C-alpha cells in the first residue's frame, strides 16, 4: 500500500465510497444527502490542510484521509483528521496506515496534539483503532449523534499529544 497526496483526478475513485459512507449515516456528522460538489470542497483541502489517498499496487484507491488544524488562530497548534476506507477494502490495515500517516504528518508539521471532535461511540472499530494509536476519550457528548439504527448515541472527543 502506498499513501500519497491526493490529486484532483483521484476524486472519481473517492466519491463513490465517500458518498456511500456518508449516506449510510452511521459514522459522520455530514448531511446524509451531501452533494458531490460540497463533498469535494470539504474533502480536498488546500494548505495548511492536507488530503491523501491509500492505493494498492494496481493503483486502486483503498481509502483517504484529510488532515487540518482543529481550530483557527490560537487553537491552530492542534491537528484534526478524518478518514474513510472503501468498504470493499475494510479490515486490511488501511485505516491504521492512514492514521499513522496522519500522526506523522502532524508531528512533522509542528502540531502539538491531534484531536477528533466527533467519533461516534457505536463506531467501535474506529474507537478501538484510535485507542490503539494512543488516543484517549476526553469526554462524550451524550446523544450527540442521531444514528439510523441505534437512535441517539454519544459522540466522543478523542485526543493524543504528539
Residue, then its C-alpha position, 0 to 999 in steps of 0.5 A: x500500500x502506498x499513501x500519497x497526496x491526493x490529486x484532483x483526478x483521484x476524486x472519481x475513485x473517492x466519491x463513490x465510497x465517500x458518498x456511500x459512507x456518508x449516506x449510510x449515516x452511521x459514522x459522520x456528522x455530514x448531511x446524509x444527502x451531501x452533494x458531490x460538489x460540497x463533498x469535494x470542497x470539504x474533502x480536498x483541502x488546500x494548505x495548511x490542510x492536507x488530503x491523501x489517498x491509500x492505493x494498492x499496487x494496481x493503483x486502486x484507491x483503498x481509502x483517504x484521509x484529510x488532515x487540518x488544524x482543529x481550530x483557527x488562530x490560537x487553537x491552530x497548534x492542534x491537528x484534526x483528521x478524518x478518514x474513510x476506507x472503501x468498504x470493499x477494502x475494510x479490515x486490511x490495515x488501511x485505516x491504521x496506515x492512514x492514521x499513522x500517516x496522519x500522526x506523522x504528518x502532524x508531528x512533522x508539521x509542528x502540531x502539538x496534539x491531534x484531536x477528533x471532535x466527533x467519533x461516534x461511540x457505536x463506531x467501535x472499530x474506529x474507537x478501538x483503532x484510535x485507542x490503539x494509536x494512543x488516543x484517549x476519550x476526553x469526554x462524550x457528548x451524550x446523544x450527540x449523534x442521531x444514528x439510523x439504527x441505534x437512535x441517539x448515541x454519544x459522540x466522543x472527543x478523542x485526543x493524543x499529544x504528539 
